[in-house]
Amino acid sequence: MTAKLTQSNVKSTLFRMAYPMLAGTIAINAYNFADTWFVAQLGIIPLAAMGLTFPVIMIISFVAGGIGNGITALMSHAIGRKDQAAASRIVTHGIILVIFLSVILSIAGYLTMEWLFMRIGADNQTLPYVRSYMQMWYIGVIFTAFPMMGNGILISLGDSKHASLFMLSGAALNFILDPVFIFGWLGFPALGIFGAALATVIALAFSSCWLIYLLTVKYRLLTIEKLHLDDFLNSCRRIMIFAIPGSLSMILIPLSLGVITALVSSHGNEALAAFSAAGRVEMVAFVIPMALGMSLMPFVSQNFGAGRIDRIYEAKRYSTRFAFLYGILVAVLFYFISPILARIFTNDPRVTELFSLYIRIVAFGYGMMEVHRYCGFILTGIHRPFLATAINIIRILFFLIPFSFLGNAISGLQGIFIGRLITDLTAGTISFIWVSRLLKRQNLNNPA
């Protein structure tokens, strides 16, 4: 198994990795976009309920995602060292750990469902829809971790074909099943918002089974017969060194989103519906830069294992430049077409107005938000996960939440959106300076 990410031109390697990663990010966002669009046809209240579920779903997905990033980083580092046995051991033990923790999260989430969502902002109108959606979604928690984790593993192995196919096929299946289960097509009963969750769980289960097949049969990275408790516990410890700060870092995003969602919900269900729909469009805007960003972590980790700090520094330069320029382009485009985008989800004039207000303000921070995110991937790749967590803590606790409350107090809903814009611009700048200085010191200490 060769260390393919340490050999060819940095720029071409990054963008070649980004193409299959793009398929992965498109697929994940397609799940959210499809569910939101079909549920929006049921009315404003179901759409507002979808907005309430989003922070909780993100938290659970990010816990699993933090473990997945740890698995990918350690496996990529092993490949950089040309250690096949270590790569296989990490993947096998990591997947077992993901399954175990997913079961715990599923049970805990189900038991605390009503208590949690009422504190986020659910009321007597939205709570029944939230309950209907999440009851099914919690059953499928175990499948949410596998697709994006598997996408990173396959990319690190150089298998861009299957990395793209197994992700896109799941998203396509979800898009087909959504109207069947939600509206009762093809003789099925109309299940409403419950049907959206059912379609998502079935599609994710399909993708997860395909991934397990690839890792077991094609790459032989999943080898249960060699499982020993001491080795398993050691692998879990190493994975959790990445997973704890990585999960905490990612969990801060939906936790802060939960706080912002509660602030927005105080302005009415129309504001909550607009915020929910705009969040889905925002995720679509991040698909392309996120694909490049997600390729950074395995690229950086594999080159770190090979001692190529110079290639990491070059990758940082290319990626952050791309993120900034892309963000400016999208912000200008979204400013003019935001009313058209709003009509994808609703014909309600108030929801459309608030949707456009959000997009026209927040979009101008997209580029620096991606720069901030890229810096986190780079820090994780060079085995500094706690520093990656630190820059996210600074962004959320020192900027996003205080600025959102201050903006709400000064200018209501518009002030919340302005607070988000100031946060993204400030945090992106700080992260870029921090990582640039760290890599410069690392390069001086470890010349290629």
C-alpha positions in Angstrom: 0.0 0.0 0.0 1.8 3.1 -1.2 1.7 6.6 0.3 0.2 8.2 -2.8 -0.4 11.6 -1.3 3.3 12.4 -0.7 4.6 12.1 -4.2 2.9 14.2 -6.9 2.4 17.9 -7.3 0.7 19.4 -4.3 -1.9 21.5 -6.1 -3.0 18.8 -8.5 -3.1 16.2 -5.7 -5.3 18.3 -3.6 -7.8 19.0 -6.3 -7.7 15.4 -7.5 -8.6 14.4 -4.0 -11.3 17.1 -3.8 -13.3 15.6 -6.7 -14.4 12.4 -4.9 -14.6 14.4 -1.7 -17.0 16.7 -3.6 -19.2 13.7 -4.2 -19.2 13.0 -0.5 -20.1 16.5 0.5 -22.7 16.8 -2.2 -24.2 13.5 -1.0 -24.4 14.6 2.7 -25.9 17.9 1.8 -28.3 16.2 -0.7 -29.8 14.3 2.3 -30.5 17.5 4.2 -31.6 19.5 1.1 -34.0 16.8 -0.1 -35.5 16.2 3.3 -36.0 19.9 3.9 -37.5 20.5 0.4 -40.0 17.7 0.6 -40.9 18.5 4.2 -41.4 22.1 3.2 -44.3 21.0 1.0 -46.1 20.0 4.2 -46.2 23.6 5.5 -44.3 26.1 7.7 -44.7 24.2 11.0 -43.1 21.0 9.7 -40.3 23.1 8.1 -39.8 24.9 11.4 -39.6 21.5 13.2 -36.9 20.4 10.8 -34.9 23.4 11.8 -35.1 22.4 15.4 -33.8 18.9 14.7 -30.8 20.1 12.8 -28.6 21.1 15.8 -29.2 17.8 17.6 -28.5 15.7 14.4 -25.3 17.7 13.9 -24.1 17.0 17.4 -24.6 13.2 17.1 -23.1 13.2 13.6 -20.1 15.2 14.8 -19.4 12.9 17.7 -19.1 10.0 15.2 -17.3 12.4 12.8 -14.6 13.2 15.4 -13.9 9.5 15.7 -13.9 9.1 12.0 -11.4 11.9 11.6 -9.2 10.2 14.2 -9.4 6.9 12.3 -8.6 8.6 9.0 -5.7 10.6 10.5 -4.0 7.6 12.1 -4.6 5.4 9.2 -3.2 8.0 6.8 -0.2 8.4 9.0 0.4 4.7 9.0 0.2 4.6 5.2 2.7 7.4 5.1 5.0 5.2 7.2 4.1 2.2 4.9 2.7 0.2 7.9 -0.2 -1.9 6.5 -0.8 -3.8 9.7 -1.2 -0.6 11.8 -3.6 0.8 9.2 -5.8 -2.3 9.3 -5.8 -2.4 13.1 -6.9 1.2 13.4 -9.7 0.8 10.9 -11.0 -2.4 12.5 -10.9 -1.1 16.1 -12.3 2.3 15.1 -15.4 0.9 13.4 -16.1 -1.2 16.5 -15.8 1.9 18.7 -18.1 3.8 16.4 -20.8 1.1 16.6 -20.6 1.0 20.4 -20.8 4.7 20.9 -23.6 5.0 18.3 -25.8 2.7 20.4 -25.2 4.7 23.5 -26.0 8.0 21.7 -29.2 6.5 20.2 -30.5 5.4 23.6 -29.6 8.6 25.3 -31.1 10.7 22.6 -34.4 8.8 22.6 -34.8 9.0 26.3 -34.2 12.8 26.5 -36.0 13.7 23.3 -38.9 15.9 24.5 -36.9 17.5 27.3 -34.1 18.5 25.0 -36.2 19.9 22.1 -38.4 21.9 24.3 -35.3 23.7 25.6 -34.1 24.4 22.1 -37.4 26.1 21.2 -40.0 23.5 20.3 -43.6 24.4 21.2 -46.9 22.6 21.1 -47.1 23.1 17.3 -43.6 21.9 16.4 -43.0 19.3 19.1 -45.2 16.5 17.6 -43.3 16.8 14.2 -40.0 16.8 16.0 -40.9 13.7 17.9 -42.1 11.9 14.7 -38.9 12.7 12.8 -36.4 12.0 15.6 -38.0 8.7 16.8 -37.0 7.2 13.4 -33.7 9.1 13.1 -32.4 7.8 16.4 -32.9 4.2 15.3 -30.5 4.9 12.4 -27.8 6.7 14.3 -25.4 3.8 13.8 -25.4 4.4 10.1 -24.7 8.2 10.1 -21.0 7.8 11.0 -20.0 5.4 8.3 -20.4 7.3 5.0 -18.2 10.4 5.6 -15.6 8.3 7.6 -15.5 5.8 4.7 -15.2 8.6 2.2 -12.0 9.8 3.9 -10.6 6.3 4.2 -11.1 5.4 0.6 -9.7 8.7 -0.6 -6.5 8.0 1.5 -6.3 4.6 -0.2 -6.5 6.3 -3.7 -9.9 4.7 -4.5 -11.7 7.8 -5.6 -14.2 5.8 -7.8 -15.8 3.9 -4.9 -15.5 6.9 -2.6 -17.8 8.8 -4.9 -20.1 6.0 -5.9 -21.1 4.7 -2.5 -21.8 8.2 -1.2 -23.8 9.4 -4.2 -25.8 6.2 -4.5 -27.1 6.6 -0.9 -28.1 10.2 -1.6 -29.9 9.2 -4.8 -31.8 6.5 -2.9 -32.8 9.0 -0.2 -34.1 11.4 -2.9 -36.2 8.6 -4.5 -37.6 7.3 -1.2 -38.4 10.7 0.3 -41.6 11.4 -1.7 -42.6 7.7 -1.6 -42.7 7.7 2.2 -43.6 11.3 2.9 -46.5 11.7 0.5 -47.5 8.0 0.1 -46.5 7.3 -3.5 -46.5 3.8 -5.1 -49.2 2.6 -2.7 -47.2 3.3 0.5 -49.0 5.1 3.4 -48.3 8.8 3.6 -46.0 9.0 6.7 -45.2 12.8 6.5 -42.1 13.9 8.4 -41.6 10.4 9.8 -41.2 9.2 6.2 -38.4 11.7 5.6 -36.4 10.1 8.5 -37.2 6.6 7.4 -35.9 7.3 3.9 -32.7 8.8 5.3 -32.1 5.8 7.6 -32.6 3.3 4.8 -30.3 5.2 2.4 -27.5 5.5 5.0 -27.8 1.8 5.9 -27.3 1.0 2.2 -24.2 3.1 1.9 -22.8 1.7 5.2 -23.2 -1.9 4.1 -21.4 -1.1 0.8 -18.5 0.5 2.8 -18.1 -2.4 5.1 -18.0 -4.7 2.0 -15.2 -2.6 0.4 -13.1 -2.4 3.6 -13.5 -6.2 4.3 -13.3 -7.8 0.8 -11.3 -5.3 -1.4 -8.8 -3.8 1.1 -8.8 -6.3 4.0 -8.7 -3.4 6.5 -11.5 -4.9 8.5 -10.2 -8.1 10.2 -12.3 -9.1 13.2 -10.6 -12.5 13.6 -7.4 -10.7 14.9 -9.2 -8.7 17.6 -7.4 -8.6 21.0 -8.7 -6.6 23.9 -5.4 -5.0 24.8 -4.8 -3.9 21.1 -8.4 -2.7 20.9 -8.1 -0.6 24.1 -4.8 0.9 22.9 -6.3 1.8 19.5 -9.3 3.4 21.2 -7.0 5.5 23.4 -5.1 6.7 20.3 -8.3 7.4 18.4 -9.9 9.2 21.3 -6.8 11.5 21.5 -8.1 12.8 18.2 -11.8 12.1 18.7 -12.3 13.9 22.0 -11.0 17.3 20.9 -12.3 16.7 17.3 -15.8 15.8 18.5 -15.8 18.7 21.0 -14.6 21.1 18.3 -17.4 19.9 15.9 -20.0 19.7 18.6 -19.5 23.3 19.5 -21.0 24.2 16.1 -24.4 22.6 16.6 -24.4 23.6 20.3 -23.9 27.2 19.2 -26.5 26.6 16.4 -28.9 25.5 19.1 -28.4 28.7 21.0 -28.8 30.8 17.8 -31.9 28.7 16.9 -33.5 29.5 20.2 -32.7 33.2 19.7 -34.2 33.1 16.2 -37.3 31.1 17.4 -38.1 34.0 19.7 -38.9 36.0 16.6 -41.6 33.6 15.5 -42.1 30.4 13.4 -41.7 32.4 10.2 -38.2 33.4 11.3 -37.4 29.9 12.3 -38.6 28.5 9.0 -36.5 31.0 7.1 -33.5 30.3 9.2 -33.9 26.5 8.7 -34.2 26.8 4.9 -31.3 29.3 4.6 -29.2 26.9 6.6 -29.7 24.2 4.0 -28.9 26.5 1.2 -25.8 27.6 3.1 -24.7 24.0 3.4 -25.0 23.7 -0.4 -22.8 26.7 -0.8 -20.1 25.0 1.3 -20.1 21.8 -0.8 -17.3 22.8 -3.1 -14.8 24.4 -0.6 -15.7 21.7 2.0 -14.7 19.0 -0.5 -11.2 20.6 -0.8 -11.1 21.1 3.0 -11.9 17.5 3.8 -9.1 16.4 1.5 -6.7 18.4 3.6 -6.7 16.2 6.6 -5.7 12.9 5.0 -3.2 14.8 2.8 -1.6 16.6 5.7 -1.6 13.5 7.9 0.1 11.3 5.3 2.7 14.0 4.5 3.3 14.5 8.2 4.0 10.8 8.5 6.5 11.1 5.7 8.1 14.3 7.2 7.1 16.6 4.3 6.2 19.8 6.2 7.0 21.8 3.1 4.1 20.1 1.2 1.8 20.9 4.1 2.7 24.6 4.0 2.1 24.7 0.3 -1.2 22.9 0.7 -2.3 25.5 3.2 -1.4 28.4 0.9 -3.4 26.9 -2.1 -6.4 25.9 -0.1 -7.0 29.1 1.9 -6.5 31.3 -1.2 -9.2 29.2 -3.0 -11.6 29.4 0.0 -11.4 33.2 0.2 -11.9 33.8 -3.5 -14.8 31.2 -3.7 -16.5 32.8 -0.7 -16.5 36.3 -2.4 -17.9 34.9 -5.6 -20.7 33.0 -3.8 -21.6 36.0 -1.6 -22.0 38.3 -4.6 -24.1 35.7 -6.4 -26.3 34.9 -3.4 -26.9 38.6 -2.8 -28.8 38.9 -6.1 -30.6 35.5 -6.3 -31.6 35.1 -2.6 -35.3 35.7 -3.3 -35.2 33.0 -6.0 -33.5 30.6 -3.6 -36.2 31.3 -1.0 -39.0 30.3 -3.4 -37.5 26.8 -3.7 -38.8 26.2 -0.1 -41.8 28.6 0.4 -44.2 31.1 -1.2 -44.8 32.8 2.2 -43.7 36.5 1.7 -42.5 36.9 5.3 -40.4 33.7 5.2 -38.9 34.8 1.8 -38.1 38.3 3.2 -36.3 36.9 6.3 -34.5 34.2 4.2 -33.1 36.9 1.9 -32.0 39.1 4.9 -30.0 36.2 6.3 -28.3 35.2 3.0 -27.4 38.8 2.0 -25.7 39.4 5.3 -24.1 36.2 6.3 -22.8 35.1 2.9 -20.1 37.7 2.9 -18.3 35.7 5.7 -18.4 32.4 3.9 -14.9 32.6 2.6 -13.3 33.3 5.9 -15.4 30.7 7.6 -13.9 28.2 5.2 -10.4 29.5 5.9 -11.1 28.9 9.6 -12.3 25.4 8.9 -9.3 24.6 6.8 -7.0 25.6 9.6 -8.7 23.1 11.8 -8.2 20.3 9.3 -4.5 21.2 9.0 -4.0 21.2 12.8 -5.6 17.8 13.1 -3.5 16.5 10.2 -0.2 17.5 12.0 -1.5 15.8 15.1 -2.5 19.0 17.0 -6.2 18.2 17.6 -6.3 20.2 20.8 -5.2 23.3 18.9 -7.9 22.6 16.3 -10.4 22.6 19.1 -9.0 25.8 20.6 -9.6 27.8 17.5 -13.2 26.6 17.4 -13.7 27.4 21.0 -12.4 30.9 20.4 -14.8 31.3 17.4 -17.9 30.1 19.2 -17.5 31.1 22.8 -15.6 34.4 22.4 -17.3 35.6 19.2 -20.4 33.9 17.8 -22.5 33.5 20.9 -21.7 36.9 22.5 -22.0 38.8 19.2 -25.4 37.0 18.5 -26.8 38.0 21.8 -25.5 41.6 21.5 -26.8 41.8 17.9 -30.2 40.5 19.0 -30.3 43.1 21.8 -29.4 46.0 19.5 -31.1 45.1 16.2 -33.2 42.0 16.7 -33.1 39.3 14.0 -30.9 41.4 11.7 -28.4 41.9 14.6 -28.1 38.1 15.0 -27.1 37.8 11.4 -24.6 40.6 11.6 -23.1 39.0 14.6 -22.5 35.8 12.6 -20.8 37.8 9.8 -18.4 39.6 12.2 -17.6 36.2 13.8 -16.6 34.6 10.6 -14.4 37.4 9.4 -12.6 37.7 12.8 -12.2 34.0 13.5 -11.0 33.2 10.0 -8.3 35.9 10.2 -7.0 34.8 13.6 -6.9 31.1 12.6 -5.0 31.8 9.4 -2.3 33.8 11.3 -2.0 31.2 14.0 -1.6 28.2 11.6 0.8 30.1 9.4 3.1 30.8 12.3 2.9 27.3 13.6 3.8 25.7 10.3 6.7 28.1 9.8 8.1 27.0 13.1 7.5 23.3 12.4 9.2 23.7 9.0 12.3 25.3 10.6 12.5 22.6 13.2 12.0 19.7 10.7 13.4 20.8 7.4 12.6 18.5 4.4 
